[in-house]
Amino acid sequence: MPPNRSDIEDLRRVIDCLPTRTREAMLEGIRVNDIIVGAYSDRLGGVCPMLAAHRCGGRTSLVSFARAWDAFTGVRRARRATARELRALETQLVASLAAEAHRAEPGAADLRGVIAEHQATTRARRTREAAQTGSWAFLQGHRERPDAQEERGRARLEASPAFVDEWSAAVERADRERALS
């Protein structure tokens, strides 16, 4: 049964997720090895595309590739990959590498621009804050004094007299129980 459109699309999505070095190694590997479907390797020296990539330097393991490859080939048992299946895999690998090369330059420039814009906006905001407060202290980062937690606890106690009364009563009960023991 020939693969349906979603099988080839799934295979392409998984190929796009592979690291560039692995895709390059897989392309080299499928050209120099006997490729099989439905198994990692066979007794006659055939290997799956991922093992072929591994042998050519692409050290990645991606189970979803094996599943997508087997779904694309419609495998029921281990066998040699057909010329059509190999052509389709090679075409998808080449297309994926070409698409990445095409995206690399403009995408990197766009990202650099966005980062620079964000940094400029952040600098402008901090400058405004410093002008309003008259201090650049916020640039030092948040460092809490060792006694700050204790101070916050004392302030909380002073702000809530009912809590102080409850706490004092609990301490007195604990002291009495300890004295009785």
N, C-alpha and C positions, 0 to 999 in steps of 0.2 A: 504494500500500500504506500503510495507516494506521500511525502510529508505535506502537511497543510501549511498555510501561510503563518499561522501562529507558531508552529514549530521552528520555522526559519527565523521568525522575528525573535523568539525566545533565545535561539542560538546566538543571534547577533547581539542581543542585550547582554548575554553572559560574556561574549567575546569582548564587548566594549568595557566590561568590568575588569578584565584581566590587565595586569600591569603591561606596559609597552614592551618591556624586555621579554616577557613571557609570550606575548603575541608574535614578536619577531622570532623567538626561538621555536615556537610552534610552526610558524610558516617554514622555517628551515627544516624542522623535524619531519613535517609531512612530506617534504620533497625528497628526503634521503632515507626514510624508513618505510617498511611495510605497515600500513595503518589498518587497524581492526576496529570493529564496533562490538559493543556488548561485553567487553572484558578489558582488563588492564594490560594483559599480554597473553600470548598463546605460545604453544610449544614450538611453533615454526618460526618464531622470531618476530611475529607481528606485535605491534604496540598501539595503545590508544594515543590519540593526539596529545594528551596531557603528559604522558610518559615520554613521547617524542620530544616535546618542548623541554622537559626536565633534562633529558640527555643532551640537549643542545644549549643548556645554560639557563633556561627559564625556570627557576626554582620556586614554583607556586603550586599550591594544591587548592583546587576549587571544585567541590563536589557538584555544584550546580552546573558546571561545564559538562561533566560526565552525563548528568541527567538530561541536559538539553541536547547533547550530541546523540545520545541513545534515542531520545524521542524523535529527533530529526530523522534519524536513519530507520526508525521503526523496527529496531532490532528485537528478535525473539531469542536468539542464541548468538554466541560469539561467532563472528565471521569476518572475512576481509571486507574493507570498505570498497564500495564501487567507485568507478572513475567519476561518475556524476556526483557522488557524495563528497569525494575529495576535492573536486572542482568547486563545489558550493562552499566548502569549508575554506579553501584557499581564497576564493573571491571575498568571503566575509572578513577574513583576516586582513587582506590587502585593503579593503574598503574601510575597515575600522582604523587601521594605521594611517591611511590617507586622511580620513576625517579628523583624526586627532592632530595630525600635522597642520591641517588647515585651520583648526580651532586654536592651536597653541599660540600663535603670534597675536592675533587681535584680542583674544581672551586675556592674555597676560597683560597687554597694554591697558585694556579696560579695567582689569582688577587693580593695576597700579594706580590708575586714575581715581578709582573709587576709594582706595586706601588713602591717597594723598588728600582727597576732598574731606574724608572723615577726620584726618589728622588736623587739617586746617580749621575745620569747624570746632573741634575739641579745643584747639589752642585759642580760638576766638572766644569761646565760652569761658574758658579759664581766665583769660585776660579780663573779660567783663566782670567775672566774680571777684577777681582780685581788686579791680577798681572800685567795686561796690563795697567790699569789706575792708579795703585798705591793707590786706595781708596776702602774702603768698604761702601761708602756712599749709594750705591744702595740698601743695606739691610735695610735702614731706611724707605723705602717706599716712595711714592710720596706725599709730603706735600707741597702745594703751599703757599707761603707767601701771606698775605692779599693784599699787594700792587703789586703783580706780574701781575695781570690782567691789572691794570692801566699802568704798565711799558710796557707790550706788546702792548697796545694801542698807547702809545707814540712812541714806536719804529716803529710801522706801519705807523704812521703819518710822522715821520722823513724820512722814506724810500720812501714815495710817495708824492712829493711836489704838484703834480696835485690834489691829494686828499685833501691836506691841503687847497689849494686855493678854491676848491669847498666847502669844509666845512666852511671856513671863509666867503665866499659869502653867504652861506645859513644862517649862524648866523646873518650876517648883515641884510639880508632881514627880518628875523624874528624879529630882534630888531626894524627895521623901522615900520613893521606892528604893532607891539605892541605899538609903540609911537603914531601911527595914531589912534589907537583905544581909 
